[in-house]
Amino acid sequence: DHDRFRRSAKKNHLLQPKFVSESNLSVKSNSSKSSDKLVHEVNIKVVLPEIHINNLKPNTNYNNLRKYLDPLVGPLLHLKVLPRKEKPHTCFGFVSFSRMKDAEKALNILDGHVIDGSTISVSLSKRYIDYLIQEGTVFIRVENIHCEIKREDFLPWFSIYGEVVICSLTTCFRNKSLKLALVGYRTKNQANIAIKACNGLNLHGKKIVVKMNFIKSTNDIVTDMKNRKARQLLAEGKVATYEEGLCADETMDECFEDEIIGDCLKECQICSEFFKVQEMESMFNCTHQCCLECAKQYFTVQIKEKSLNHLVCPVCQEPKWLSENSATKSSNESQYFGMMDIFLRRILDPELHDIFQNKLRDMSLQNSENFKWCSKCSYGFFYGGKEFVICDSCGHVSCPSCNLPWKSQHSKLSCEKFKQWLEDNDDTNQLNGIEAYLENNGISCPKCKFRYSLARGGCIHFVCTQCKFNFCYGCDQEFYNNKDCGKSCNRYGLHAHHPRNCLFYMRDKEPNELQELLTKNNVKFTTTVETMCKCCPMPVQDSDDQGNYKDTVCGKDIESDQHGGLCRSHYIEYLVGLIRKFSI
């Protein structure tokens, strides 16, 4: 009836304010006749659906309560938290809704919930019950109801006897094991039939008590309070007469209503525009609010382009623990995403909410010990705890712990040792190892560039096995006959014109002289190595008595701990190689 009146009044330009919690409207119509004027005055009182929340903690304020209620019951029209004077350790509150079905949803969901460590009880406010009574609703009171009975189980027993306007089922404040209910019917006859039929009915092992509900009129209570306030103002000398006291009390009530209307416009902390309270959305772990459109745009981008760990407040990025790997995250994650699911289901399109559900499902599966992703095709599946897993999609066999391709050698090796085994037996790694060895212990033919592993111990004259090129491995210069020399020299046989930095000339230098030359040219070299060996480990080629060559190590004594773990001759060869490399 209230919604029907608002639509009719708005159509006829009778009701224009953005928000009306309770108002008296005077509607006047003037006839067009000039002889006399006919004036009709109609007083209409509008009271929005309102619930009363009891047993709140003193530290529960407007922001905390709003943050909890918004995701559960949808947009609120007005919310107020007040202290209880007779019990300072508790508070109570009133919540107004624009529609009756939102108020019934709140009654069904919130009763018995825990807010800030306190179990709350929820019921219809006395003012709204009085309004319904004035509209002709007849209430019956049902007592001794078992605490486990839900509204959807309770309502069918009473709806068969007439049209139920509203049903409020709440936990008893003094006895938490019981509930009581208020059931409103259209007519008194329907209420009497329900009382006769249901009184003494056994529900869950308890006989309920059904009787007519008698409530003192709120108007009478308000009149008594106004009279008392007027007498108080008169006794304190703040007004001269009793009538002035009544006027002063009404003025204070109007100021309070103006304050309520002002509270209904909130500023969005993202776009800085002002919106009605029912168009604002509150975050979970903070007090920030934004408009519905900004919330839609923000969470749409976060869900489509980022992970679920980015579903935080757009203003302060709370909660911080969502992006951390800690015990706090694991304990709060389930509750947080449960509230986020309710919140997103209400503001987002079904297709986008399905994307959130899929990501939430994947994240939950990822945290399961028996769920694995295939390292080849990214297919997800459960496995039965075997030492290897087989993908149901592509048939790839891998280790469930390290995700490496499975080989029989892994059954006898740990994941770390198996990884090292794969590196040691990888063809690419072997080629890289050969390259590194030849870089330090090999030579290349200057003509055909074929590479050799150099076994020291012979002379510096080298003949390439591929192209038969004769060259000095100390300076890469060619060996040739004196007739092909092209220079005036008296040498005969094969010879080469070695440069001054060739090993041919430098091998008679002292190691400290070569070190000094390298130091002057800022070239780093090795002097000490950590080794327990006292003999030179340089690989060489030696011949036996029969003239057969064999590969062995130098084996000479290491004369100084500043020779890089080599004998004197091989350390000089190492230093000369650096001089040649840097063209000194």
Disulfide bonds with the S-S distance in Angstrom:
none
